[in-house]
């Protein structure tokens, strides 16, 4: 059994990192600069950009704007300490509330069609943050 938190770690976070790397390169940073900002190797950034890593799902339109906002934090020379972590947590919760995490989960494991655990948790969290 694969639990939703494992799906987040193994599939969602790499997808977010890949999209973030692409966004930062699109904004003019080199792969090396992106690697330094994201605290990963330049080889990892290259794999993200070439869809060799973090490309499990293509249905990320629901979080594209959020990833762009996350990129703003990385572009800031002196971002607030919690900027990155808050935005990343909100992306994860939004992924739950919109069903994106469910889609990833169903891609890797058979999940009951009636399962809506992540959606309920994500919506509850997001409503409390407004």
C-alpha positions as CSV (number, residue, x, y, z in Angstrom):
1,X,0.0,0.0,0.0
2,X,1.3,3.4,-1.0
3,X,-0.1,6.2,1.2
4,X,-0.7,9.7,-0.1
5,X,2.3,11.2,1.7
6,X,4.5,8.8,-0.1
7,X,3.0,9.8,-3.4
8,X,3.7,13.4,-2.5
9,X,7.4,12.7,-1.7
10,X,8.1,10.3,-4.6
11,X,6.0,12.0,-7.4
12,X,4.5,15.4,-6.5
13,X,7.6,17.1,-5.1
14,X,9.8,16.0,-8.0
15,X,7.2,17.4,-10.4
16,X,7.0,20.7,-8.5
17,X,10.8,20.9,-8.5
18,X,11.0,20.2,-12.2
19,X,8.4,22.9,-13.0
20,X,10.2,25.3,-10.7
21,X,13.5,24.6,-12.4
22,X,12.0,25.2,-15.8
23,X,10.4,28.5,-14.6
24,X,13.7,29.8,-13.2
25,X,15.6,29.0,-16.3
26,X,12.8,30.6,-18.3
27,X,13.4,33.7,-16.2
28,X,17.0,33.8,-17.3
29,X,18.9,31.9,-14.7
30,X,21.5,29.4,-15.7
31,X,21.2,25.7,-14.8
32,X,24.1,26.2,-12.3
33,X,22.4,29.2,-10.7
34,X,19.1,27.3,-10.4
35,X,21.0,24.3,-8.9
36,X,22.5,26.6,-6.2
37,X,19.2,28.2,-5.4
38,X,17.4,24.9,-5.2
39,X,20.3,23.2,-3.4
40,X,20.6,20.4,-5.9
41,X,23.2,19.4,-8.5
42,X,23.3,21.0,-12.0
43,X,22.8,17.5,-13.4
44,X,19.5,17.3,-11.5
45,X,18.4,20.6,-13.0
46,X,19.3,19.3,-16.5
47,X,17.2,16.2,-15.9
48,X,14.2,18.3,-14.7
49,X,14.4,20.5,-17.8
50,X,14.7,17.5,-20.1
51,X,11.7,15.7,-18.4
52,X,14.0,12.9,-17.3
53,X,13.0,13.5,-13.6
54,X,9.8,14.9,-12.1
55,X,7.6,14.4,-15.2
56,X,5.1,11.8,-13.8
57,X,2.1,14.0,-14.5
58,X,1.2,16.5,-17.2
59,X,-1.9,17.7,-15.4
60,X,-0.2,20.5,-13.4
61,X,-2.1,23.4,-14.8
62,X,-3.9,23.8,-11.5
63,X,-0.7,24.6,-9.7
64,X,1.2,26.5,-12.5
65,X,0.5,29.9,-11.0
66,X,1.5,28.7,-7.6
67,X,4.8,27.4,-9.0
68,X,5.4,30.8,-10.6
69,X,4.8,32.5,-7.2
70,X,7.2,30.0,-5.6
71,X,9.7,31.0,-8.3
72,X,9.3,34.7,-7.2
73,X,10.6,33.6,-3.8
74,X,13.7,32.0,-5.4
75,X,14.3,35.1,-7.5
76,X,14.3,37.4,-4.5
77,X,17.8,38.1,-3.3
78,X,16.7,38.0,0.4
79,X,13.3,36.2,0.6
80,X,11.5,36.0,3.9
81,X,12.5,32.8,5.8
82,X,9.1,31.2,5.4
83,X,8.4,32.3,1.8
84,X,9.5,29.1,0.2
85,X,8.1,26.7,2.7
86,X,4.7,28.4,2.9
87,X,4.3,28.5,-0.9
88,X,5.4,24.9,-1.2
89,X,3.0,23.7,1.5
90,X,0.2,25.5,-0.2
91,X,1.0,23.9,-3.5
92,X,0.9,20.5,-1.8
93,X,-2.5,21.2,-0.2
94,X,-3.9,22.6,-3.4
95,X,-2.7,19.4,-5.2
96,X,-4.8,17.5,-2.6
97,X,-7.9,19.7,-2.8
98,X,-8.0,19.8,-6.6
99,X,-7.5,16.0,-7.0
100,X,-4.0,16.3,-8.6
101,X,-2.5,14.1,-5.9
102,X,-5.4,11.6,-6.4
103,X,-4.5,11.4,-10.1
104,X,-0.8,10.7,-9.3
105,X,-1.9,8.1,-6.7
106,X,-4.1,6.3,-9.2
107,X,-1.2,6.3,-11.7
108,X,1.0,4.3,-9.3
109,X,-1.5,2.1,-7.5
110,X,-5.1,0.9,-7.7
111,X,-7.1,3.2,-5.5
112,X,-10.8,2.9,-4.7
113,X,-12.8,5.1,-7.1
114,X,-14.7,6.5,-4.1
115,X,-11.6,7.6,-2.3
116,X,-11.7,11.4,-1.6
117,X,-9.5,11.5,1.6
118,X,-6.9,13.9,0.1
119,X,-9.5,16.1,-1.4
120,X,-11.3,16.5,1.9
121,X,-8.0,17.2,3.8
122,X,-6.8,19.6,1.2
123,X,-10.0,21.6,1.0
124,X,-10.3,21.8,4.8
125,X,-6.7,23.1,5.1
126,X,-7.1,25.6,2.2
127,X,-10.4,26.9,3.6
128,X,-8.7,27.5,7.0
129,X,-5.9,29.5,5.3
130,X,-8.1,32.0,3.6
